[in-house]
Amino acid sequence: MSETERLRVLVLTALFIALVTVATMLINVPTIATKGFINVGDTVVFLSALLMGPRVGLLAGGLGSALADLLLGYVHWAPWTLIIKGAEGLIAASLGYHVYRREKRIGPKVIVALAVAAIWMVLGYYIAGGIMTGFKPALASVPGNLLQGFGSALIAVPLLHAFRNLQL
């Protein structure tokens, strides 16, 4: 990879990290039961993963989301978010990036990639919440996280369709 190509990837990675942070912070609804919040940052995690691949999905998902937690005052969630959202981006990209890049469309395999990544996010936050507050109280986070994950996937699909010919 040339120096120019490395710089291009570095800049796009930083841009996606910033976009995840802003999307997470821009529209967020606090959830009293879990001391967390519902947001649309996952939409940008999915976009970064499917447009740029596993490394960028991992970094944008983990760093961008954890940075939003820190800036919004949810410091207690930031380490968990770094792992959960990083893995979410990695999962979405590992399962869907090559298919999306090859087919230039949102087919069943890409939908499955988004769904699996969203389910991982729900499970990850349930486990984290269970460790932090107990597994019974952590069940309160599941409906909101399901809404967040699958809602973000629904928003990502038309955006991915619009960006299908974008050369990143």
Residue frames as qw, qx, qy, qz and C-alpha x, y, z in Angstrom:
[[0.000, 0.890, 0.456, 0.000, 0.00, 0.00, 0.00],
 [0.413, 0.497, -0.023, 0.763, 1.39, 3.39, -0.97],
 [0.208, -0.170, -0.435, 0.860, 1.87, 6.29, 1.45],
 [0.310, -0.078, -0.192, -0.928, -1.00, 8.11, -0.25],
 [0.626, -0.262, -0.648, -0.347, -3.29, 5.11, 0.17],
 [0.494, -0.259, -0.674, 0.484, -2.32, 4.73, 3.85],
 [0.014, -0.083, -0.220, 0.972, -3.02, 8.41, 4.45],
 [0.464, -0.168, -0.416, -0.764, -6.40, 8.11, 2.71],
 [0.638, -0.310, -0.703, -0.044, -7.38, 5.14, 4.92],
 [0.360, -0.194, -0.536, 0.739, -6.15, 6.93, 8.05],
 [0.165, -0.011, 0.012, -0.986, -8.20, 10.04, 7.24],
 [0.586, -0.220, -0.515, -0.585, -11.33, 8.02, 6.43],
 [0.573, -0.266, -0.729, 0.263, -10.91, 6.00, 9.62],
 [0.169, -0.163, -0.396, 0.888, -10.66, 9.19, 11.68],
 [0.342, -0.092, -0.241, -0.903, -13.67, 10.60, 9.85],
 [0.634, -0.281, -0.648, -0.314, -15.77, 7.53, 10.62],
 [0.437, -0.247, -0.656, 0.564, -14.70, 7.59, 14.28],
 [0.039, 0.099, 0.176, -0.979, -15.84, 11.23, 14.46],
 [0.475, -0.140, -0.441, -0.749, -19.09, 10.50, 12.61],
 [0.574, -0.310, -0.757, 0.036, -19.93, 7.63, 15.00],
 [0.275, -0.233, -0.512, 0.779, -19.26, 9.94, 17.96],
 [0.204, 0.053, -0.045, -0.976, -21.43, 12.74, 16.56],
 [0.544, -0.195, -0.608, -0.544, -24.28, 10.42, 15.49],
 [0.513, -0.302, -0.754, 0.279, -24.26, 8.82, 18.94],
 [0.192, -0.275, -0.407, 0.850, -24.32, 12.17, 20.71],
 [0.175, -0.073, -0.290, -0.938, -26.73, 13.96, 18.36],
 [0.710, -0.241, -0.268, -0.604, -29.77, 11.74, 18.83],
 [0.365, 0.047, -0.874, 0.319, -29.74, 9.96, 22.17],
 [0.613, -0.522, -0.194, -0.561, -32.54, 9.11, 24.54],
 [0.064, -0.409, 0.778, -0.473, -31.50, 8.40, 28.15],
 [0.726, -0.259, -0.587, -0.248, -32.82, 5.17, 29.66],
 [0.420, -0.658, 0.351, -0.517, -33.39, 5.46, 33.39],
 [0.960, -0.225, 0.060, -0.156, -33.54, 1.72, 34.08],
 [0.919, 0.105, -0.016, 0.380, -30.04, 1.03, 32.75],
 [0.296, -0.830, 0.131, 0.454, -28.40, 4.44, 33.22],
 [0.466, -0.039, 0.596, 0.654, -27.54, 4.33, 29.52],
 [0.358, 0.573, 0.033, -0.737, -29.13, 5.70, 26.35],
 [0.688, 0.422, 0.570, 0.155, -30.59, 4.74, 22.97],
 [0.000, 0.715, -0.274, -0.644, -28.91, 6.34, 19.92],
 [0.803, 0.574, 0.099, -0.129, -28.37, 6.08, 16.16],
 [0.118, -0.763, 0.600, 0.210, -24.59, 5.76, 16.26],
 [0.666, -0.045, 0.739, 0.096, -24.90, 2.13, 15.21],
 [0.646, 0.725, 0.218, -0.097, -26.05, 3.34, 11.80],
 [0.247, 0.877, -0.410, -0.032, -22.62, 4.88, 11.21],
 [0.497, -0.425, 0.756, 0.019, -20.89, 1.83, 12.71],
 [0.757, 0.317, 0.572, 0.000, -22.68, -0.26, 10.08],
 [0.508, 0.860, -0.026, -0.049, -21.80, 2.20, 7.31],
 [0.074, -0.800, 0.593, 0.056, -18.12, 2.26, 8.30],
 [0.627, -0.212, 0.750, 0.000, -18.00, -1.53, 8.47],
 [0.721, 0.436, 0.536, 0.045, -19.62, -2.18, 5.10],
 [0.425, 0.904, -0.044, -0.007, -18.01, 0.70, 3.23],
 [0.090, 0.834, -0.530, 0.124, -14.47, 0.37, 4.62],
 [0.729, 0.181, -0.656, 0.081, -14.09, -3.15, 6.05],
 [0.762, -0.436, -0.459, 0.138, -13.29, -4.88, 9.33],
 [0.520, -0.059, -0.298, 0.799, -10.45, -2.68, 10.60],
 [0.081, -0.268, -0.037, -0.959, -12.38, 0.56, 10.15],
 [0.620, -0.472, -0.448, -0.439, -15.60, -1.02, 11.46],
 [0.720, -0.328, -0.478, 0.382, -13.74, -2.14, 14.59],
 [0.373, -0.039, -0.207, 0.904, -12.03, 1.21, 15.19],
 [0.215, -0.328, -0.199, -0.898, -14.98, 3.45, 14.33],
 [0.657, -0.475, -0.504, -0.299, -17.43, 1.33, 16.31],
 [0.704, -0.365, -0.441, 0.419, -15.25, 0.99, 19.38],
 [0.380, -0.096, -0.154, 0.907, -13.46, 4.32, 19.58],
 [0.147, -0.345, -0.287, -0.882, -16.27, 6.49, 18.23],
 [0.601, -0.548, -0.487, -0.317, -18.91, 5.01, 20.53],
 [0.663, -0.388, -0.411, 0.491, -16.67, 4.97, 23.62],
 [0.251, 0.090, -0.039, 0.963, -15.70, 8.58, 22.99],
 [0.356, -0.485, -0.350, -0.718, -19.40, 9.51, 22.88],
 [0.692, -0.520, -0.496, 0.071, -19.93, 7.73, 26.22],
 [0.542, -0.209, -0.266, 0.769, -17.07, 9.72, 27.74],
 [0.060, 0.193, 0.126, 0.971, -18.28, 13.05, 26.34],
 [0.484, -0.479, -0.412, -0.605, -21.90, 12.43, 27.40],
 [0.356, -0.509, 0.502, -0.602, -20.93, 11.49, 30.96],
 [0.961, -0.093, -0.013, -0.259, -21.53, 7.74, 30.69],
 [0.098, 0.696, -0.705, 0.094, -17.96, 6.98, 31.75],
 [0.597, -0.227, 0.722, -0.267, -19.03, 3.75, 33.47],
 [0.845, 0.392, 0.326, -0.158, -20.12, 2.36, 30.07],
 [0.320, 0.826, -0.392, -0.249, -17.11, 3.49, 28.01],
 [0.183, -0.448, 0.867, 0.115, -14.87, 0.39, 28.51],
 [0.573, 0.255, 0.766, -0.142, -17.78, -1.92, 27.76],
 [0.537, 0.770, 0.142, -0.314, -18.78, 0.15, 24.75],
 [0.066, 0.714, -0.624, -0.311, -15.24, 0.08, 23.38],
 [0.259, -0.161, 0.948, 0.095, -15.39, -3.72, 23.26],
 [0.488, 0.450, 0.708, -0.239, -19.07, -4.21, 22.37],
 [0.463, 0.812, 0.091, -0.343, -19.30, -1.62, 19.59],
 [0.016, 0.638, -0.691, -0.339, -15.85, -2.45, 18.26],
 [0.329, -0.002, 0.942, 0.070, -16.93, -6.08, 17.96],
 [0.505, 0.627, 0.484, -0.341, -20.23, -4.97, 16.41],
 [0.346, 0.802, -0.278, -0.399, -18.36, -3.17, 13.62],
 [0.098, -0.443, 0.869, 0.199, -15.98, -6.09, 13.19],
 [0.464, 0.226, 0.847, -0.129, -18.85, -8.59, 12.97],
 [0.518, 0.727, 0.245, -0.377, -20.83, -6.52, 10.46],
 [0.264, 0.761, -0.490, -0.334, -17.74, -6.10, 8.26],
 [0.242, -0.315, 0.913, 0.091, -16.51, -9.68, 8.59],
 [0.467, 0.333, 0.811, -0.116, -19.88, -11.03, 7.49],
 [0.437, 0.765, 0.449, -0.148, -20.97, -8.38, 4.99],
 [0.070, -0.767, 0.276, 0.575, -18.14, -6.21, 3.66],
 [0.201, -0.244, 0.783, 0.536, -16.90, -8.43, 0.81],
 [0.272, 0.500, 0.817, 0.098, -20.44, -9.36, -0.24],
 [0.127, 0.878, 0.286, -0.363, -21.55, -5.72, -0.27],
 [0.098, -0.677, 0.429, 0.590, -18.44, -4.58, -2.19],
 [0.243, -0.049, 0.867, 0.432, -18.80, -7.39, -4.75],
 [0.166, 0.538, 0.816, 0.133, -22.56, -7.26, -5.31],
 [0.027, 0.093, 0.064, 0.993, -23.05, -3.47, -4.86],
 [0.526, -0.413, -0.369, -0.646, -26.45, -4.18, -3.31],
 [0.372, -0.309, 0.636, -0.601, -28.07, -4.98, 0.00],
 [0.665, -0.001, -0.669, -0.332, -28.86, -8.66, -0.37],
 [0.830, -0.465, -0.237, -0.198, -29.79, -11.27, 2.23],
 [0.789, -0.034, -0.333, 0.515, -26.17, -11.84, 3.32],
 [0.173, 0.373, -0.196, 0.890, -25.70, -8.15, 4.12],
 [0.574, -0.527, -0.112, -0.616, -29.01, -8.06, 6.02],
 [0.895, -0.300, -0.314, 0.100, -27.88, -11.10, 8.02],
 [0.571, 0.189, -0.309, 0.737, -24.55, -9.38, 8.74],
 [0.153, -0.472, 0.107, -0.862, -26.35, -6.33, 10.13],
 [0.767, -0.447, -0.205, -0.413, -28.76, -8.49, 12.15],
 [0.858, -0.138, -0.370, 0.330, -26.00, -10.61, 13.68],
 [0.357, 0.278, -0.278, 0.847, -24.02, -7.49, 14.58],
 [0.393, -0.494, -0.003, -0.775, -27.12, -5.91, 16.16],
 [0.869, -0.371, -0.286, -0.158, -27.88, -9.07, 18.13],
 [0.702, 0.052, -0.391, 0.593, -24.27, -9.14, 19.36],
 [0.034, 0.420, -0.194, 0.886, -24.66, -5.55, 20.56],
 [0.666, -0.478, -0.119, -0.560, -27.84, -6.42, 22.49],
 [0.915, -0.214, -0.315, 0.132, -26.20, -9.49, 24.02],
 [0.549, 0.256, -0.330, 0.724, -22.99, -7.59, 24.82],
 [0.172, -0.461, 0.184, -0.851, -24.82, -4.84, 26.69],
 [0.817, -0.411, -0.206, -0.349, -26.98, -7.40, 28.49],
 [0.849, -0.075, -0.355, 0.384, -23.85, -9.18, 29.72],
 [0.308, 0.332, -0.271, 0.849, -22.14, -5.90, 30.65],
 [0.440, -0.494, 0.012, -0.750, -25.25, -4.69, 32.45],
 [0.887, -0.313, -0.320, -0.115, -25.58, -8.04, 34.18],
 [0.694, 0.040, -0.384, 0.608, -22.04, -7.78, 35.50],
 [0.101, 0.347, -0.185, 0.914, -22.56, -4.17, 36.57],
 [0.437, -0.236, 0.200, -0.844, -26.06, -4.31, 38.08],
 [0.508, 0.051, 0.807, -0.297, -27.24, -7.93, 37.99],
 [0.073, 0.049, 0.827, 0.556, -28.72, -9.97, 35.17],
 [0.070, 0.643, 0.757, -0.088, -32.36, -9.48, 36.12],
 [0.036, 0.812, 0.147, -0.564, -32.15, -5.66, 36.08],
 [0.158, -0.393, 0.578, 0.698, -30.09, -5.83, 32.88],
 [0.299, 0.412, 0.832, 0.220, -33.07, -7.34, 31.07],
 [0.145, 0.834, 0.330, -0.418, -34.53, -3.81, 31.05],
 [0.062, -0.629, 0.417, 0.654, -31.89, -2.83, 28.46],
 [0.422, 0.083, 0.836, 0.340, -32.87, -5.50, 25.93],
 [0.382, 0.738, 0.556, -0.003, -35.94, -3.83, 24.32],
 [0.060, 0.939, -0.084, -0.328, -34.20, -0.47, 23.89],
 [0.282, -0.523, 0.677, 0.434, -31.05, -2.08, 22.51],
 [0.486, 0.318, 0.783, 0.223, -33.11, -4.19, 20.10],
 [0.287, 0.895, 0.317, -0.124, -34.81, -1.00, 18.90],
 [0.116, -0.848, 0.351, 0.379, -31.43, 0.74, 18.60],
 [0.416, -0.290, 0.772, 0.383, -29.70, -2.10, 16.75],
 [0.414, 0.408, 0.772, 0.256, -32.44, -2.99, 14.30],
 [0.183, 0.924, 0.253, -0.222, -33.57, 0.62, 13.88],
 [0.162, -0.749, 0.440, 0.468, -29.99, 1.57, 13.00],
 [0.422, -0.016, 0.819, 0.389, -29.82, -1.31, 10.53],
 [0.362, 0.706, 0.608, 0.028, -33.04, -0.09, 8.91],
 [0.066, 0.945, -0.046, -0.317, -31.59, 3.41, 8.58],
 [0.347, -0.534, 0.627, 0.449, -28.29, 2.03, 7.25],
 [0.601, 0.282, 0.717, 0.212, -29.89, 0.02, 4.41],
 [0.434, 0.851, 0.287, 0.074, -31.06, 2.97, 2.25],
 [0.128, -0.908, 0.331, 0.222, -27.84, 4.86, 3.02],
 [0.536, -0.295, 0.721, 0.325, -25.77, 1.87, 1.91],
 [0.582, 0.549, 0.575, 0.172, -27.89, 1.66, -1.22],
 [0.201, 0.976, 0.042, -0.071, -27.22, 5.34, -1.91],
 [0.205, -0.814, 0.514, 0.173, -23.47, 4.88, -1.33],
 [0.924, 0.042, 0.377, 0.051, -23.14, 1.60, -3.28],
 [0.735, 0.569, 0.074, 0.362, -21.02, 3.15, -6.06],
 [0.189, -0.949, 0.239, -0.074, -18.93, 5.33, -3.77],
 [0.811, 0.307, -0.350, 0.354, -15.24, 4.62, -4.13],
 [0.471, -0.855, 0.176, -0.130, -13.65, 4.82, -0.68]]
